[in-house]
Every structure is written in C-alpha cells, then in structure tokens.
C-alpha cells in the first residue's frame, strides 16, 4: 500500500507539472504568410527563436500555399471579420485594407511602446519607409524584401576569354557578352549554349523601364507603360531574343534549372534565387552581380511587407508589434538576410557580424545590396495589383515577336487605364 501511495503521489506531481508547463500566460499572435521551402524554414526557425526569447508573446504561424492564395484568404477573413493578427502583404493590398479600415496605424503602436525610439526609423532604408507610408501614415513595415540580381557561370566566362570576376555593367556590355557566350558546341549550326534565358517577367520590365529613365505612373497618377522609355526597355529584351537570338524564352522555373545545367551562362532572378539554387548541386564556380544599368542605376524592390490587423484588443495589437520590432531590428534583419538573401531593412545591418561574415565569403553580393541606395518601389494603388499580372501577357506578345513593343505596350497601358477607371468608379459607389 505504501508503494502504491508513492506511485500515485508521483503521478499526481507529474500531471501537475505538465499542466503548469502547458499553461501559458503568453499573448498569442496569429501570423499568416506565404513563404515555403528553405525561406519558410528559416522564417519558422526565427519565429521559434522569438517565442523562446521572451515570456510575453507567442507567434503562431499559418503558412499559406502562395501569395495569391494568401490574398484570397485575407479578403475572405476580412469579410468574415476573422482576420489574423499579422500577415504578409504587398503595397497594393495594403491600399485596399486601408479603405476597409481594418489596419492598425503602426506609428500609434510605436508611440505606445516605451522601449521603441522613433528616431530608429532613420535607420530603415528610405525606399522601404516610403513604400510603406500611405498619405503620410505608416501602415505597414518592410518584412521580406528583395531586389533583382544576376547569377553567372564563372567557368563559362573564363572559357569565353572574359574576366570571371567582372559582370557586364551596362545594357550594351551585357548584349556583347550574350553574343560571346552563345556557342554552337557540336558544329550543327545551332546554338547549344546561350548568354542567358528570360521568362516573361513584369518585375524585369519594371527595372528596365526605370533604368531607361521612365516610370510606371506620372506625377498625376497616369499610366506611362507605353512611354518612349517603356518602348526602349521592351525593345531591348525583344531584340536579344528575336534579333540577336542569344537569349531564349523559358517558363518561370525552367530558367534557373537551365542555368544550373550549363545551358545558359547567366541568369537573372530575385536576390533570393540563390537560396533555392543551393538546394541543388552547383557544378561550377558561381558569380553574383547587380543588374547592368543604362541611363539610370535605379532598380525596383519587391517582396512583402507586414501589417497588423485591428482586433479590438490593444494588448494583442501591441504584442504583434513586439514581434515585428524584434524581427526587423539590426541583429535579426541581418541574420534573415544572411540566411535567405532577402534584403536587410536596416542600414546598420550592413555592419553587423552576420553580414560582414557573409560578404567576406561572398564579396560580389555587395553590389546587389548597394542597389538599395537608389531603389524605387512599385505603385501602391489597388489598380496595380490587377494590372501587374495583365501586363505579363502583353510583354509576352512582344518577346515572342507576335507584336511590336509599341503595340504591346499601347495595349497594356490602355488596360491599366481601364482598371484605374473601374477602381475609381467602384470607390464612388
């Protein structure tokens, strides 16, 4: 009986201990995001680190299969008044949410946070602050931001008599390199290796448009896709494909695979593309480079921001801000960048041990980071969210030689104008 009593007593202690362990006074914050693969793995790891780092807030992540699915799910949750506490968003989504009055003003939360110095916002790259500010109010915060970059086969450069540590710096030099790197290896009169490949990509065109001195909208908010600069930008890619024939078109993910297979000597993608490529064997010396430039050295940032949805519970809203503040501080944004090749959101991160070590191993990445100094951002208006994917079809017509760049962009610009008109009409209703 004495042994039985001891066993029962020990069991009671264990159950009591488990219950106290399971019980948590932490404020739970739900977070919807669209990252998967190695990027999602790193995000989840950092969320766990945050949860372990303090005893006030627990972030519960809910990964969604894609950004498109995330957008649809967020709209449905808003209509049902069951939105998450925080979520990844793009600027054009944020505009819609502001209209629906479902977002917290981040500056209000910052002012309530006694541990946050508003002067630290000066450390955020200006392009990120501007793109997250709407009518003078900071509604969102930069989260996973990226720039375009080039990856290239240094061995191919060497074999072609090119300096493997120099990537073409201008549009014309890039065109010349494409010709030198396009080779008929078996003598059958057909090219087997190419300078590069392109998929039809709106982000690429936006960069070229800005580099040619153009913009998506003018100062009055009127679309400028078919400006002389836009036509020059699309003509450049169309000529590489259809006249020089040193660049070939591929579907979205084929380009990266062909680059790794040695078919294309250069590959343009997001700065985070290398994180995915490192999941596969790379059988050559790889180089990294910023985009070649033309009339300007501007480049457009992309990637998602993060917002806090109104919940009516200020404690939860402040808890959500605590996570965002932690994730975007100097140490964490540096770690995030070093592990994923997303851009750090703070300038001070470039002097952090994490990024200094990263750049010591990959010094060519410095040029990719430097693009943030002259970066621009895409329109914040809701109409751009609808017009952007429409643009892709018009770009493809020109890149496949089925229409001239002018014809394609005239049609794209007209479509964009009609979407803006529709949005304005709905807004008046």
N, C-alpha and C positions, 0 to 999 in steps of 0.2 A: 504493500500500500504506500509505503514511504517513497519507493522508486516511482510509482505511478504518479504520486503527488508532484514529485520533482519534474517529471516529464511534462505534466500538464502545466506546471508553472513556467517552465522554459518555453513551451509552445505559446503561452499567453504573452510572454515577453517578446518573442519573435514577431507575433502578429501585431502587437502594439508598436514595435519598432518599424515594421513595414508600413503600417498605417501612417506613422509620423513622417516616414520618408516620402510616401506617396502624396501626402498632403502638402500643398504649396500655396503660399500667400502671394506668389508672383502674379502680376497682371499679364494676362495672355493677350498677345497681339497677333492677329492673323495676317499673313503676307502671301499674296498671290503673285506669282512670277512666271515668266515664260522661258526660263533657262533650263537646258538639259545637257546631257553628256558631260565632258570634263568641266565645262563652265558651271553647270548646275551642281556638280560635285563640289567644286571649290566654294560656291555660294553656300551650300548646305553645311560645309565644314566651318565656314566663318560664322554662320548663324549659331551653330553649336558652341563655338568659342564665346560668342556674345552671351548666350544663355548661361554658360558656366562662369562668366566673368563677374556676375553680379547676382543679387538675390531679389531684385525688384521686378524684372520684366522677363517674360518668356515669349520668344517669337516662334510661332507655329507656321511653317511654310507649307504652301499648297502649290506645287508646280503644275502649270497648265501646258498642254502639248505644244502650243505655238503662240506667237503674238496675236495672230488672227483669232484663234480660239479664246485667248485671254481678253481681247477687246469685246468679243461677243458675250462672254460670260460676265464681264464687268457691267456691260449695258443691261443685261438681264437682272443682275443683282441690284443695280440702282433702281430699276423699275419696281423690283420687289421689296426695296428698302432693306436689303440684306447684304450690302456691300462689305468687303473685308475692311480691316483697319488700314492696311497699306497695300499698295500694288505698284508694279512697274507700269509706266505709261509713256506714250510719246506726246510731244507738244501739241499735236493736232487733236489728240484725245482729250488732253487737259482743257482745251478751249471748250469742248462740249460739256465737261464736268463742271466747269466754272458757270456756264449758262444754267446748268441744273442745280447749282448752289449746293453741291454735295462735298466740297473740298474744304479742308481747314486752311487758313492762311498761315503759312509756316512762320512768318515774322512774328505773329502773335504768340506762337508757341515758344519761339526763341526768346522773346522778351520775358516770358514767364519762367524760363529756365535760368536760375541764378548761376548755374555753372557754365553758361554759354556766353562768350564775348562776341557781340555783333561785329566788332572790328575784325574778327577772324574770317569774315566773309570776303575781306580783301585778298585773302589767300586763295580763294577759288578762282580758277581761270575765268576771265571775263566772258568768254563765249558761253560758258555754262550758266553763269548768273543771268545773262541777258536772255538766253533761250528758255529759262525757267521763270522769268518775270513777265506777268501779263497785266498791262495797264498800270504798271508801277507796283504791282503786288507780287511777292514771291509765293507762288502756289505749289511749286514742285522743286525737287532737288536733284542734281545730277547723280546718276547711280552707275549704270554700266554703259559708258560712252566709248565710242571707237572712232577711228579715222581710217581712210583708205591707205593701203600700203602695197609695196611690191616685194615679192619674194623671187629670187633668181638663182639659177644654177651656175655657180662659180666655175665649175669644171667646163661647162659649155662655153663660157666667156673665154676661158684660157685657151680652149681648143680653137676658138674663132679668132685668136690673136688680140683679144680685148683684155683690158685690165680687170681682173676678177674682183678688185676692191673698188671699182668705180661703176656706178649705175648711171645710165643716161639722165642728165639733169634737165633737159628741155624736151619739148614735143619733137622738134626736128631730130635731135640726137637719138631719141627713142625710136623714131621711124628708121633712122640709119641703122641702128642696132638690130632692129627686126629683120632688115634685109640681110645683114651679115650672119645672123643666127638661124636663118631659114635655109635648110640644106636638103638636097636630094642625096641621100646616103647610098642608095643602091644603083644609081645611074639609070633609072627607068623613066626619067623625065618628069617625075612627080616629087613634090616636097614631102619628106618624111619627118623632118623636124622643123618647127616654126619658132618665130620670135616669141609669140605669145598666143593666147586664145582669149576671147571675150565671151561672156554671156550677156544677154541684153539686160542691162542694169541701170536703173534710174539714178542711183547714187553716183555711179561713174559719170553719167552725163552731167549731173549737177556740179560735180567737181570741175569738169572740163568747161562748163558754162561760166563758172566763176573765174577760172584761170584765163578764159578768153576776155574777161572784163565785163561779163554780163551778170544778170541776176534773175531769179525766178519771178519776182514781182517788182514793179517800180515803186516809187515813193508813195503813190496813190493807191497801191494795192492792186494794180492792173497786171495780169499775167504777161510775162516777157519771154516765154519759151521760144518764140519764133523771131527773136531779135537777131540782128546780124551776128552777134556773138554766139547765140544758140546755134545758128546755122553753121557757123565756122566750127563749133565744137563737134556737132554730129557729123559734119563732112570729114573731119579728121579721122574718126573711128571708121566711118564708111569707106574712106579711101584706103585705109590699112587693110581692110577685108576684101574689098571688091576691085581695087586698082593694083595695089602692091601685092596682094594675096600672100602676105607674110603673117597674117593673123587670121584665125578661123573661129567661127562661132560654135559654141557648145551650150549645152543645157547647164543649169545652175551649178551643180556639184561636179560635173564632168571636168571642168577646167582645172580644178585642184588635183584631181586624180591623174589627168594627163601631164600636169607639171611634175608630179611625183614619179610618173612613169618615164620621164625624159623626152616626151613628145614636144612640149613647149618649154623654152628656155627661161621664160619669165611668166609670172602670174600675179595679177592684181586682185586683191581681195581686201577684206577687213583686217585691221591690225590683229584681231583675234584668230584669224585663219590659221596661223602657225600653231595655235593650241590644239586645233583639230588635226593638223598635219602630223604633229608629234605623236599622235596615236598610231601612226603607221611608220614602217621603216623608211628612212630617207637615205638613199644610197649615193648621195653626192654632197659636196660642200655647198651649203645654202647661204645666200646673202639676203640682207634686208635693206630696204630703201624707201624714202618718201616718194611721193608722186613727182614725175617730171613736171616742170612748170612752163608757162607760156608768157602771157602779158602780166599776170599777177601770180603770186605764190599762195593764193588763198585755197583752202580746202574745206570741205563741209564735214562737220561732225555728225555722227549718227548714234544710234543706241538709245536706250530707255532712261527715263528719269523715275523718280519715286514720289508718290503723293500720299497724303493722309486723308482718309475719308471721315467726314463728320459722323460721330457715333452718339452724340449727346452725353457721352461720358468723358469729361475732361481728363480724368486720370488715365484712361486708355489712350487718348489722343497724345498726352504728354509722354506716355510710355512708348508709343510708336515713334515719336520724335527722338526719344533717347536712343533707340536703335539706329535711326538714320544718322544721328550725330556721331555715334560710335563708328558706324561703317564708313563714314566719309571723313573721319579725322585723318591726320597725316599718316600715322602708322598703318592704319587699316587700308586706306586707299592705295598706299604704296605696295602693301602685300598683295592686294587684289590685282593690281597692275602687273606685278612681277609674276604672279601665278597664271594670269589669263591673257595678258597683253591688251586688256582694256586700258583706257587712258586714266591716269590718276586725276582726281578732280581738284586737287590742291597743288599749287606751285611748289610748296615746301616739300612735297613728296619726292621731288627730283633729287633732293639732298639727303634722303633717308638711306639708312644702311641697306635696306631691301633693294631699292632701285639702283643704288651705286654698285652693289654686287651684281645685279642683273646686267647693268650696262658694261661692267668690266668683262663679263662673259660674252655679251652681245653688243659690242660698241656701235654697230651700224644702226641699232634701234634708236639711237639718239636723234637721228634725222626724222624719224617717224614721230617721236614725241614733240620735236620742235615745230611740227605742223600746227600744234595748238596755239602757237603765238599769233598766227594770222588766220585762225579758223573762223568760219561763218556757220550759221545754222539755217535749217530749212524753215519755211513759213509755219507759223503757229496756228493758222486758221483751220477750222474743221474741213473746209473745202479741199485743202491739200491732202488730207487723209484719203479722200475719194479720188482725187485727180492723180495722185502719185502712181498707183497701180495702173491706171488708164494710160499714163504716159508710156509705159513699157511697150504696149502694143504698137504705138506709133513709132517709137525708136526702132523696133524690130523691122518695120517695113523698110526703113532706110538702110539699116545694117545688112539686110538681105538683098538689097538692090531692087526692091519692088516699088520704091518711090524715091524721089529726091529728098534730101534733108529738108529743103524748104517746104515741100508738100507735106511731109510727115509732121513737121513742127507747126505748120499753119493749122493742121487738123487738131493737133494736141492742144494748141493754145485756145482754139475755139471751144474744145471740150472743157478745158479748165474754166473758161469764162462762163460757160453754161452751168457748170457745177456751182460756181460762186453765186450766180444769179438765183439758182434753186435754193441754196442755203439762206440767202438774204430774204427770199420770199417766205420760206418756212419760218424764219425768225420773226417776221412781221405778224404771222398768224396768231 
